[in-house]
Amino acid sequence: MTIRHRHPADPAAFERYDRERHVPIASQMPEARVELTLCAPGPDDAAPPCYRVAELYFADAAQMEASPAGAPEASVAP
């Protein structure tokens, strides 16, 4: 599962929300490998297309669907 986060209007608030909301959800998924990447500017110093990419790796689709990440309410963030 790949999640691309848009550039937040308030990066500090985004980081706080991520730490308080998403990290606890990810900690409930010991079966998943989670990788976070902060997007960097391009070679011409252009703004990156997104703020952060979160990638969650599961053994199979059934494992993903059974995890908190597979819940419908997990698909939309404020």
C-alpha positions in Angstrom: 0.0 0.0 0.0 1.4 3.4 -1.0 0.2 6.7 0.5 1.3 10.0 -0.9 0.8 13.0 1.4 0.2 16.4 -0.2 2.2 19.4 1.0 0.5 20.5 4.3 -0.4 24.1 4.9 1.2 23.7 8.4 4.0 21.1 8.4 4.3 21.2 12.2 0.6 20.3 12.6 0.9 17.6 10.0 3.9 16.0 11.8 2.0 16.3 15.1 -1.1 14.6 13.6 1.0 11.9 12.0 2.8 11.2 15.3 -0.4 11.2 17.3 -2.7 9.4 14.9 -0.8 7.4 12.2 2.1 6.1 14.2 -0.2 4.5 16.8 -2.1 2.8 14.0 1.1 1.6 12.3 2.2 0.2 15.7 -0.9 -2.1 15.6 0.4 -3.7 12.5 3.4 -5.8 13.5 2.9 -7.9 10.3 3.6 -4.8 8.1 6.9 -3.3 7.2 6.5 0.5 7.1 8.8 2.8 5.2 8.5 6.6 5.3 10.2 8.9 2.8 10.3 12.7 3.0 10.1 14.0 -0.6 13.0 16.1 -1.7 13.2 18.9 -4.3 14.1 17.9 -7.8 17.5 18.5 -9.4 16.4 22.0 -10.6 15.3 22.7 -7.0 11.6 22.4 -8.0 9.1 21.6 -5.3 8.6 17.9 -4.9 5.3 16.4 -6.1 4.4 15.4 -2.5 5.4 16.0 1.1 5.9 12.4 2.2 5.4 8.9 0.9 4.4 6.1 3.3 4.7 2.5 2.0 3.3 -0.4 3.9 4.3 -3.9 2.9 2.2 -7.0 3.7 2.7 -10.7 3.0 -0.5 -10.8 1.0 -3.8 -8.9 0.3 -5.7 -10.8 3.0 -3.1 -9.6 5.6 -3.5 -6.1 4.4 -7.3 -6.2 4.5 -7.3 -7.6 8.0 -5.0 -4.8 9.2 -6.1 -1.3 10.5 -4.8 0.1 7.2 -7.4 -2.0 5.3 -10.3 -0.3 7.1 -12.4 2.1 5.0 -11.9 4.9 7.5 -8.2 4.6 7.2 -8.3 5.7 3.5 -9.0 9.4 4.1 -7.1 11.8 6.3 -8.3 15.3 7.2 
